[in-house]
Every structure is written in structure tokens, then in C-alpha cells.
Amino acid sequence: MKRSAIIIVVIAISACAAGAWLFVAPHSSSQGATQRGSEFFKPPQDYKTSGGQPMKPRW
């Protein structure tokens, strides 16, 4: 085999392995990632409303 053919075969096998890893790996931990993603943009439900600076107009 020519050297260039061996390099092409190695690159093709590496690309297939990387594609398989990207396809399989996220599905194993998708439950935790989905839960963290939904909590990231969730605003807090308990706001401190006592003891702040009084609001006054800026004229």
C-alpha cells in the first residue's frame, strides 16, 4: 500500500471513532445536563423585599 493510502485509512478510522464518541457520549449523561440546563435560566422565586433603600424620583 502506498503511504498516502495508509494515512487516508487512519484518518477515516479516526473520524469514524470521533463521530461515534460524539454520538454516544452525550446520551449517557443527558439527564443531568437537561436538568442543569432548565435550572440555569430559572429565576429565583424568593426575593428579599424588606429593608432596602426607599425609592425616590431622580429629578
MARBA-3410 file (N, C-alpha, C, O; in Angstrom, 1 decimal):
59
0.8,-1.2,0.0,0.0,0.0,0.0,0.9,1.2,0.0,2.0,1.3,0.6 ~ 0.4,2.2,-0.6,1.1,3.5,-0.7,1.0,4.2,0.7,0.0,3.9,1.5 ~ 1.9,5.0,1.0,1.9,5.7,2.3,0.7,6.7,2.4,0.1,6.8,3.4 ~ 0.3,7.3,1.3,-0.9,8.2,1.3,-2.2,7.4,1.5,-3.1,8.0,2.2 ~ -2.3,6.2,1.1,-3.5,5.4,1.3,-3.6,5.0,2.8,-4.7,5.0,3.3
-2.5,4.7,3.4,-2.5,4.3,4.8,-2.9,5.5,5.6,-3.7,5.4,6.6 ~ -2.4,6.7,5.3,-2.8,7.9,6.0,-4.2,8.2,5.9,-4.9,8.6,6.8 ~ -4.8,8.0,4.7,-6.2,8.2,4.5,-7.1,7.2,5.3,-8.1,7.6,5.8 ~ -6.6,6.0,5.3,-7.4,5.0,6.1,-7.3,5.3,7.6,-8.3,5.2,8.3 ~ -6.2,5.7,8.1,-6.1,6.1,9.5,-6.9,7.3,9.8,-7.6,7.3,10.9
-7.0,8.3,9.0,-7.8,9.5,9.2,-9.3,9.1,9.1,-10.1,9.6,9.9 ~ -9.7,8.2,8.2,-11.1,7.8,8.1,-11.5,7.0,9.4,-12.6,7.3,9.9 ~ -10.6,6.1,9.8,-11.0,5.4,11.1,-11.0,6.3,12.3,-11.9,6.2,13.1 ~ -10.1,7.3,12.3,-10.2,8.3,13.4,-11.5,9.1,13.4,-12.1,9.4,14.4 ~ -11.9,9.5,12.2,-13.1,10.3,12.0,-14.3,9.5,12.4,-15.2,10.0,13.1
-14.3,8.2,12.1,-15.5,7.4,12.5,-15.5,7.2,14.0,-16.6,7.2,14.6 ~ -14.3,7.0,14.6,-14.3,6.8,16.1,-14.7,8.1,16.8,-15.5,8.1,17.8 ~ -14.3,9.3,16.3,-14.7,10.5,16.9,-16.2,10.8,16.7,-16.8,11.3,17.6 ~ -16.7,10.5,15.6,-18.1,10.6,15.3,-19.0,9.7,16.2,-20.0,10.1,16.8 ~ -18.5,8.5,16.4,-19.2,7.5,17.3,-19.2,8.0,18.7,-20.2,7.9,19.5
-18.0,8.6,19.1,-17.9,9.1,20.5,-18.8,10.3,20.7,-19.5,10.4,21.8 ~ -18.9,11.2,19.8,-19.8,12.3,19.9,-21.2,11.9,19.9,-22.1,12.6,20.5 ~ -21.6,10.9,19.2,-23.0,10.5,19.1,-23.4,9.7,20.3,-24.5,9.8,20.8 ~ -22.5,8.9,20.9,-22.9,8.0,22.0,-22.6,8.7,23.4,-23.5,8.6,24.3 ~ -21.6,9.5,23.6,-21.2,10.1,24.9,-22.2,11.0,25.4,-22.6,10.9,26.6
-22.8,12.0,24.7,-23.8,12.9,25.3,-25.0,12.2,25.8,-25.7,12.7,26.7 ~ -25.4,11.1,25.2,-26.7,10.5,25.5,-26.6,9.8,26.9,-27.6,9.6,27.5 ~ -25.4,9.4,27.3,-25.3,8.7,28.6,-25.5,9.7,29.8,-25.9,9.3,30.8 ~ -25.2,11.0,29.6,-25.3,12.0,30.7,-26.3,13.0,30.3,-26.3,14.1,30.9 ~ -27.3,12.8,29.5,-28.2,13.8,29.0,-29.2,14.1,30.1,-29.7,15.3,30.1
-29.5,13.2,31.0,-30.5,13.5,32.1,-30.0,14.6,33.0,-30.7,15.6,33.3 ~ -28.7,14.6,33.4,-28.2,15.6,34.3,-28.0,16.9,33.6,-28.2,18.0,34.1 ~ -27.6,16.9,32.3,-27.4,18.1,31.5,-28.7,18.8,31.3,-28.8,20.0,31.3 ~ -29.8,18.0,31.0,-31.1,18.6,30.8,-31.6,19.3,32.1,-32.2,20.4,32.0 ~ -31.4,18.7,33.2,-31.9,19.2,34.5,-31.1,20.5,34.8,-31.6,21.5,35.2
-29.7,20.5,34.6,-28.9,21.7,34.9,-29.3,22.8,33.9,-29.3,24.0,34.3 ~ -29.6,22.5,32.7,-29.9,23.5,31.7,-31.2,24.2,32.0,-31.4,25.4,31.8 ~ -32.2,23.4,32.5,-33.5,24.0,32.9,-33.4,24.9,34.1,-34.2,25.8,34.3 ~ -32.5,24.6,35.0,-32.3,25.3,36.2,-31.5,26.6,36.0,-31.5,27.5,36.8 ~ -30.7,26.6,34.9,-29.8,27.7,34.7,-30.5,29.0,34.4,-30.1,30.0,35.0
-31.6,29.0,33.6,-32.3,30.2,33.3,-33.5,30.4,34.2,-34.2,31.4,34.0 ~ -33.7,29.6,35.2,-34.9,29.7,36.1,-34.6,30.9,37.1,-33.6,30.8,37.8 ~ -35.5,31.9,37.1,-35.2,33.0,38.1,-35.5,32.5,39.5,-36.3,31.6,39.7 ~ -34.9,33.1,40.5,-35.2,32.8,41.9,-36.7,33.2,42.2,-37.2,34.2,41.7 ~ -37.3,32.4,43.0,-38.7,32.6,43.4,-38.9,33.4,44.7,-40.0,33.9,44.9
-37.8,33.5,45.5,-38.0,34.2,46.7,-37.1,35.4,46.7,-35.8,35.3,46.8 ~ -37.7,36.6,46.6,-36.9,37.8,46.6,-37.0,38.5,47.9,-38.1,38.6,48.6 ~ -35.9,39.1,48.4,-35.9,39.8,49.6,-36.5,41.2,49.4,-36.0,41.9,48.5 ~ -37.6,41.5,50.1,-38.3,42.7,49.9,-38.3,43.6,51.1,-38.9,44.7,51.1 ~ -37.6,43.3,52.1,-37.6,44.1,53.3,-36.2,44.8,53.5,-35.2,44.2,53.2
-36.2,46.0,54.1,-35.0,46.6,54.5,-34.2,47.2,53.4,-32.9,47.1,53.4 ~ -34.7,47.7,52.3,-33.9,48.2,51.2,-33.9,49.7,51.2,-34.4,50.3,52.2 ~ -33.4,50.3,50.2,-33.3,51.8,50.1,-34.7,52.2,49.6,-35.2,51.6,48.7 ~ -35.3,53.3,50.2,-36.6,53.7,49.7,-36.5,54.3,48.3,-35.5,54.9,47.9 ~ -37.5,54.1,47.5,-37.5,54.6,46.2,-37.9,56.1,46.2,-38.9,56.5,46.8
-37.1,56.9,45.5,-37.5,58.3,45.3,-37.2,58.7,43.9,-36.2,58.2,43.3 ~ -37.9,59.7,43.4,-37.7,60.1,42.0,-36.4,60.9,41.9,-36.0,61.6,42.8 ~ -35.7,60.7,40.7,-34.5,61.5,40.5,-34.9,62.6,39.6,-35.0,62.5,38.4 ~ -35.0,63.8,40.1,-35.4,65.0,39.4,-34.2,65.8,39.0,-34.3,66.8,38.4
END
